[in-house]
Amino acid sequence: MTTNKDLLEIREKETPMGVGTQTTVFADKARNAELWDVEGNRYIDMGMGIAVCNTGHNHPDVIAAVQRQLERFSHTCFQVAPYDVYVKLAERLNRLAPGDSRKKTIFLTTGAEAVENAVKIARRHTSRSAVIAFSGAFHGRTMLGMALTGKVVPYKAGFGPFPPEVFHVPFPIDYHGVTVDDSLAALHTLFKSDIEPSRVAAMIIEPVQGEGGFYPAPAEFLQALRKLCDEHGIVLIVDEIQSGFARTGTLFACEQAGIEPDLMPVAKALGGGFPLSGVIGKAAVMDSVPPGGLGGTYGGPPVGCAAAHAVLDVIERDALCDKAQAIGKIIGDWAGKLQAETGCIGDIRIMGAMCAIEFVKNGDANSPDADLTRAVAADALANGVILLTCGVRGNVIRFLPALTIEPEILAEALDVTGNTIRKLAGNLRKAG
């Protein structure tokens, strides 16, 4: 039998260490919210490939759609011989996207590609070059993606110089003492000190920061950005790559702020486990680029598009937006009790089933406990639960369960995680 240890040795010898992995578990099979490694050990997956499998691992409808597509063809290149699953998927997403403006959609393969293309489109539309992003943001590992990302280690350190005319302002996080007014004031200072608004092509923001720590952008902040962009002719890009497709309790997180983006990169859960990304945008903005300026050999792969149709069907048929809200309430109630009991959880953030707990020392928001966070993830893994960490300070556990997770499986995962936190918090009290 091949073991995790055997494969880890091959992985360390044959693949670069720059591709980091949060666990040493090698997957063999998966079903819905559960995963089994090559040694037959079972895990409850609370990360779902980083919010990719909102419909669960190997959803039968997704697999069936992919099989049907494979029986037809796997690749033609859309720029050579276009195909129905691409254009019909664009039609569906254009109808589902927030706002009343007429939309158009391009498909690609990765989230970073979607971000890059969104900026390309914005620059072409405005004939401007500068882009404004936010501290703590994550927008990909390409050169422009890294420039937009607001987290140095491990994403930016040693990779510069980055593309010019990318500016960052603080993301509003009340828990860390940064208010909406503070962020807006910093933005206005930027316009006075570094770049005039008439040179800014786009602002890009995650409605819920992913890697940054699962901090939701306040609705009033997103609304203020929408107003500023309208005033200055700036394209507002809302990055829904991790937050989209029912994860936050609405199809897209920005719906909850009542705003309409100009451009919206999407990926991850759209493909249900198969590579697919896209940019959904206002038709007038999308059509700024002439033929040949957008695309890619594998852009909008037929298999990924077929999977996406099934994902959208499942989201609608099984009311996954409602299920996300129900999951979030369960996790929020559980975390609240644990916070009161252990004293090591500083903040709890719930937006649908995009949930996080932030570990601090002595209840102090300015004293992050990254060591405890890593220990919780490691101990939970040893007891059969996969948890993901995140945050600029490395002190956040994020919960991204399948929206199709069985109630008893969710309860089991929370029981294991709660016992882990109680044990480790108790050890800290004894040591202190």
Secondary structure, DSSP 8 states (H G I E B T S, - for coil): ---HHHHHHHHHHHS-TTS--S----EEEEEBTEEEETT--EEEESSHHHHT-TT-BT-HHHHHHHHHHHHH-S---TTTS--HHHHHHHHHHHHHSSSSS-EEEEEESSHHHHHHHHHHHHHHHHT--EEEEETT----SSHHHHHH----TTTTTT-----SSEEEE---BGGGTB-HHHHHHHHHHHHHHT--GGGEEEEEE-SB-TTTTS-B--HHHHHHHHHHHHHHT-EEEE--TTTTTTTTSSSSGGGGGT---SEEEE-GGGGTTS--EEEEEEHHHHTTS-TTSS--TTSS-HHHHHHHHHHHHHHHHTTHHHHHHHHHHHHHHHHHHHHHHHS-EEEEEEETTEEEEEEBSTT-TTSB-HHHHHHHHHHHHHTTEE-EEE-TTS-EEEE---TT--HHHHHHHHHHHHHHHHHHHHHHHHH-
